[in-house]
């Protein structure tokens, strides 16, 4: 792998960055040319030759998604399911667990809002109990506290690897060691970390993992993936089944698939699945370690520059920090900052209370402005961002 990141090639491959500054990669990255072209070409084939016929012609490209995702995560293809989003993937795994009244879920305080809704749903329907593992002095999950909270009633440990706001990277592997020692299933939300850094499910020790295509993997919207460890698949029966997830043996019997495809539905965006496979291969071609270093350098520079802007508070925490940089100001609310930047051709996004509700409430944070960088961003874009921010303040 070359020691110098070829950012010129990255930008040549990214048509969208010719006309704007895209600091909204935690929302949805700009897809590279190979991914966008694959998506367009597949849809054109469907237009001209029919959906089922195109699916048959692209059988190898559709299967490539599973092998590419397995290489990305260091697992087997049989442990991968395609999904239309990270949320749908997370929910498929979560609701397949046979949680009963009095069972405990241990979760980090940075859990995504949609995950919290699911926790509350099962608490209301089944009497499941939720315990929030406190953060340590750096704002990340306190692994020592987690160890103390594990007892015979704990049936699931959940962690959001990188929250939507706050900049931190939670110590996922340390949590995995606690889960393994206690023999408790571990569900990792890797929505913001897939494509931003290496993710090895064996090294992390998670039993289930969800991710999306549209963020740092630079795939199309409406795509995602679910990983379920082989030893756990046979113990999980999805909350919803169909004749793709289960084989009909007779008119009154079915047999569940033995692989992770038991969490899938037959109907899906085939164009999206093909393009997501290409997006994963594209990321692997750059090298996830190289991507992580490049994003880390850019984010560190932006955080450093922001500390010199009068009136700006950087809200980021963590021993290890991600490419997500979040700020707020006393004089201008985040939505007005975002609107001003957008009028200048700079894309950012907002982090409302609902994104990470527990940590946001504990820290008493206002709505945040989020600038999320990728490897195709450059230093002069940071210069422009800082200049426009200073102007509006």
C-alpha positions in Angstrom: 0.0 0.0 0.0 1.5 3.4 -1.0 2.6 5.6 2.0 1.2 8.8 0.3 -2.6 8.9 -0.2 -3.4 9.7 -3.8 -6.1 12.3 -3.1 -6.0 13.6 -6.7 -7.1 10.2 -7.9 -9.8 10.1 -5.1 -11.1 13.4 -6.3 -11.0 12.5 -10.0 -13.2 9.5 -9.0 -15.6 11.7 -7.2 -17.6 13.8 -9.7 -19.6 15.7 -7.0 -16.6 17.3 -5.3 -16.0 19.4 -8.5 -18.8 21.8 -7.5 -19.2 21.7 -3.8 -17.5 21.0 -0.5 -19.0 17.9 1.0 -18.6 17.7 4.8 -21.6 15.5 5.2 -20.1 12.0 4.8 -21.7 10.8 8.1 -25.0 11.5 6.5 -24.3 10.2 3.0 -21.0 10.3 1.2 -20.5 11.2 -2.5 -20.3 7.9 -4.3 -17.3 7.3 -6.5 -17.5 6.9 -10.2 -17.4 3.0 -10.3 -20.2 2.8 -7.8 -22.5 5.4 -9.4 -21.9 4.0 -12.9 -22.7 0.4 -11.7 -26.0 1.7 -10.2 -27.0 3.6 -13.3 -26.0 0.7 -15.6 -28.0 -1.8 -13.7 -31.1 0.4 -13.6 -30.7 1.0 -17.4 -30.6 -2.8 -17.9 -33.8 -3.1 -15.9 -35.4 -0.4 -18.0 -34.4 -2.0 -21.3 -34.5 -5.8 -20.5 -36.7 -6.3 -17.5 -36.1 -6.7 -13.7 -36.1 -10.5 -13.4 -34.1 -10.9 -16.6 -31.5 -8.4 -15.4 -31.3 -10.1 -12.0 -30.5 -13.4 -13.7 -27.8 -11.8 -15.9 -26.2 -10.1 -12.9 -26.2 -13.2 -10.6 -22.4 -13.1 -10.1 -22.4 -9.4 -9.4 -25.2 -9.9 -6.8 -23.3 -12.7 -5.2 -20.2 -10.5 -5.1 -21.7 -8.4 -2.4 -21.6 -11.3 0.1 -17.9 -12.2 -0.6 -16.9 -8.5 -0.6 -18.6 -7.9 2.8 -17.0 -11.0 4.2 -13.6 -9.7 3.2 -14.4 -6.3 4.7 -15.4 -7.8 8.1 -13.2 -10.9 8.2 -16.0 -13.4 8.3 -17.6 -15.9 6.0 -20.2 -15.1 3.2 -22.7 -17.3 5.0 -22.7 -14.8 8.0 -23.7 -11.9 5.8 -27.2 -10.6 5.0 -28.2 -7.8 2.7 -30.5 -5.1 4.1 -32.0 -1.9 2.9 -30.5 0.0 5.9 -28.4 -0.3 9.0 -31.6 0.3 11.1 -33.4 -2.6 9.4 -30.4 -4.8 9.9 -30.0 -3.9 13.5 -33.7 -4.4 14.1 -33.7 -7.8 12.4 -31.0 -9.1 14.8 -32.4 -7.4 17.9 -36.0 -8.6 17.5 -34.8 -12.2 16.7 -33.5 -12.5 20.3 -35.9 -14.2 22.6 -35.9 -11.6 25.3 -38.3 -12.3 28.2 -39.7 -10.2 31.2 -36.8 -9.4 33.6 -34.1 -9.9 31.0 -31.5 -7.1 31.0 -30.0 -5.2 28.1 -26.7 -3.3 28.8 -26.2 -0.4 26.4 -23.7 2.4 26.0 -24.9 6.0 26.5 -24.2 6.9 22.8 -26.8 4.5 21.4 -28.5 5.8 18.3 -32.1 7.1 18.8 -33.7 4.4 16.7 -32.1 1.7 18.9 -33.4 3.4 22.0 -37.0 3.2 20.5 -36.5 -0.5 20.0 -35.3 -0.9 23.7 -38.3 1.0 24.9 -40.6 -1.0 22.7 -39.5 -4.3 24.2 -39.5 -2.8 27.7 -43.2 -1.9 27.2 -44.2 -5.1 25.4 -42.2 -7.7 27.2 -40.9 -6.2 30.4 -37.3 -6.2 29.3 -35.1 -3.9 31.5 -32.5 -1.5 30.1 -29.4 -0.4 32.0 -27.2 2.4 30.6 -23.5 1.7 31.1 -21.9 5.0 32.3 -19.3 6.8 30.3 -15.7 7.1 31.5 -13.9 10.4 32.0 -13.2 10.5 28.2 -16.9 10.2 27.3 -16.7 6.7 25.9 -18.3 3.6 27.4 -16.7 2.7 30.8 -15.5 -0.9 30.3 -14.8 -1.4 34.0 -18.3 -0.4 34.9 -19.7 -2.7 32.2 -17.9 -5.7 33.8 -19.5 -4.8 37.1 -23.0 -4.7 35.6 -22.9 -8.1 33.9 -24.9 -10.7 35.9 -27.0 -13.7 35.2 -29.9 -11.6 34.0 -28.0 -9.8 31.2 -29.1 -11.3 27.8 -27.6 -8.7 25.5 -24.8 -6.0 25.3 -25.3 -3.2 22.7 -22.9 -0.6 21.6 -22.8 2.1 19.0 -19.2 2.1 17.7 -19.2 5.7 16.5 -22.1 7.9 17.6 -23.8 10.3 15.2 -22.3 13.2 17.1 -19.5 13.7 19.6 -16.6 12.6 17.6 -15.6 9.6 19.7 -14.8 6.0 18.8 -16.0 3.6 21.4 -13.6 0.8 22.5 -15.5 -2.0 20.7 -12.9 -4.7 21.2 -12.7 -4.1 24.9 -16.5 -4.5 25.1 -16.2 -7.7 23.1 -13.8 -9.2 25.6 -16.3 -8.6 28.4 -19.1 -10.0 26.4 -17.2 -13.1 25.5 -16.1 -13.8 29.1 -19.7 -13.5 30.2 -21.0 -15.5 27.2 -23.5 -12.7 26.4 -24.5 -11.9 22.8 -23.0 -8.6 21.6 -24.7 -6.4 19.0 -22.5 -3.6 17.5 -23.9 -0.7 15.5 -21.1 0.0 13.0 -23.2 2.4 10.9 -20.6 5.2 11.1 -17.4 3.1 11.3 -17.8 0.8 8.2 -15.7 2.3 5.5 -14.0 4.8 7.9 -11.7 2.3 9.6 -10.8 -1.4 9.6 -13.6 -3.6 11.1 -12.6 -7.1 12.0 -15.4 -9.0 13.8 -13.0 -11.6 15.1 -10.8 -9.0 16.7 -13.8 -7.0 18.0 -15.6 -10.1 19.2 -19.1 -8.9 18.3 -21.7 -11.6 17.5 -23.9 -9.3 15.4 -23.1 -6.1 13.5 -25.1 -3.7 11.3 -23.8 -1.2 8.8 -25.1 1.0 6.0 -23.9 1.6 2.5 -24.5 5.3 2.1 -22.1 6.7 4.7 -18.4 6.1 4.7 -18.6 3.1 2.4 -19.7 5.5 -0.3 -22.4 3.1 -1.5 -26.0 4.0 -2.6 -28.8 4.9 -0.3 -31.2 2.1 0.6 -28.5 -0.4 1.2 -27.0 -2.0 4.3 -25.7 -5.2 5.7 -26.0 -7.5 8.7 -23.4 -9.8 10.1 -24.4 -12.6 12.5 -21.8 -15.1 13.9 -22.4 -18.6 12.6 -22.7 -20.1 16.1 -25.5 -17.7 16.8 -27.5 -17.9 13.6 -29.2 -21.2 14.4 -30.3 -19.8 17.8 -32.1 -16.8 16.3 -35.5 -16.9 14.6 -36.3 -13.6 12.8 -39.4 -11.7 13.9 -40.7 -11.8 10.3 -40.2 -14.6 7.8 -40.8 -15.0 4.1 -40.2 -17.8 1.5 -36.7 -16.5 0.9 -35.7 -16.7 4.6 -37.4 -20.0 5.0 -38.0 -22.9 2.6 -41.5 -24.2 2.3 -41.5 -28.0 2.8 -45.2 -28.4 2.5 -48.4 -26.3 2.9 -48.1 -26.6 6.7 -44.3 -26.7 7.3 -41.2 -24.6 6.7 -37.5 -24.9 7.3 -35.3 -21.8 8.2 -32.2 -21.2 6.1 -29.0 -22.1 7.9 -27.2 -18.9 6.9 -27.6 -15.2 7.6 -30.0 -14.9 4.6 -32.7 -16.0 7.0 -32.8 -12.3 7.9 -33.4 -11.1 4.4 -36.4 -10.6 2.2 -36.3 -11.8 -1.4 -37.4 -8.4 -2.9 -34.7 -5.8 -2.6 -32.8 -3.2 -4.6 -30.7 -5.4 -6.8 -29.0 -2.4 -8.4 -28.2 -1.2 -4.8 -26.8 -4.6 -3.9 -24.5 -4.8 -6.9 -23.3 -1.2 -6.3 -22.7 -1.8 -2.6 -20.5 -4.8 -3.4 -18.5 -2.5 -5.7 -18.3 0.2 -3.0 -16.9 -2.3 -0.6 -14.3 -3.5 -3.1 -13.4 0.1 -3.8 -12.8 0.8 -0.1 -10.7 -2.3 0.2 -8.7 -1.2 -2.8 -7.7 2.0 -0.9 -7.0 0.0 2.3 -9.0 0.7 5.4 -5.9 1.6 7.4 -4.9 4.2 4.8 -8.4 5.6 4.8 -8.5 5.8 8.6 -5.1 7.7 8.7 -6.3 10.1 6.0 -9.6 10.9 7.7 -7.9 11.1 11.1 -5.4 13.7 9.8 -8.1 15.9 8.3 -10.4 15.7 11.3 -7.6 16.5 13.7 -6.7 19.6 11.6 -10.3 20.8 11.5 -10.7 20.4 15.3 -7.4 22.3 15.9 -8.6 25.1 13.6 -12.0 25.3 15.2 -10.4 25.9 18.7 -9.1 29.3 17.3 -12.6 30.4 16.1 -14.1 32.8 18.7 -17.4 31.6 20.1 -17.2 28.0 18.8 -17.3 25.0 21.2 -16.1 21.7 19.9 -18.3 19.0 21.4 -16.1 16.0 20.6 -14.9 13.4 23.1 -13.0 10.2 23.3 -9.5 8.8 23.5 -9.8 7.9 19.8 -11.7 10.2 17.6 -13.4 9.8 14.3 -13.9 11.9 11.2 -17.1 13.3 12.7 -16.5 16.8 14.1 -19.4 18.5 16.0 -19.7 22.0 17.3 -22.1 24.6 18.7 -22.0 28.3 19.3 -23.9 30.6 21.7 -24.6 33.3 19.2 -25.9 31.4 16.2 -28.0 28.2 16.3 -26.8 25.1 14.4 -29.5 25.2 11.8 -28.7 28.7 10.8 -25.0 27.8 10.5 -25.9 24.9 8.3 -28.1 27.1 6.1 -25.4 29.7 5.7 -22.8 27.1 4.8 -25.1 25.4 2.3 -25.6 28.7 0.6 -21.9 28.9 0.2 -21.7 25.4 -1.4 -20.6 23.6 1.8 -22.6 20.6 2.9 -22.9 19.8 6.6 -25.6 18.3 8.8 -27.3 18.6 12.2 -27.1 16.4 15.2 -30.5 16.7 17.0 -31.4 15.3 20.4 -32.9 12.2 18.7 -29.6 11.1 17.2 -27.9 10.2 20.5 -30.6 11.0 23.1 -29.0 9.5 26.2 -25.6 11.1 25.9 -27.1 14.4 24.6 -29.4 14.6 27.7 -26.6 13.8 30.1 -24.3 16.4 28.6 -27.1 18.9 28.2 -26.0 19.7 24.6 -27.9 21.9 22.2 -28.4 20.8 18.6 -25.0 20.4 17.0 -23.5 21.3 13.7 -21.7 18.2 12.2 -18.9 18.4 9.7 -17.9 14.8 8.7 -14.8 14.4 6.5 -13.7 11.7 4.1 -10.5 10.9 2.4 -11.4 12.9 -0.8 -11.7 16.1 1.3 -8.7 18.5 1.2 -7.0 21.2 3.3 -8.2 24.1 1.3 -11.8 23.0 1.9 -11.1 23.2 5.6 -9.7 26.7 5.0 -12.9 27.7 3.2 -15.1 26.1 5.9 -13.3 28.0 8.7 -13.5 31.3 6.7 -17.3 31.0 6.1 -17.9 30.0 9.8 -15.9 33.0 11.0 -17.9 35.3 8.6 -21.3 34.2 9.8 -20.2 34.5 13.5 
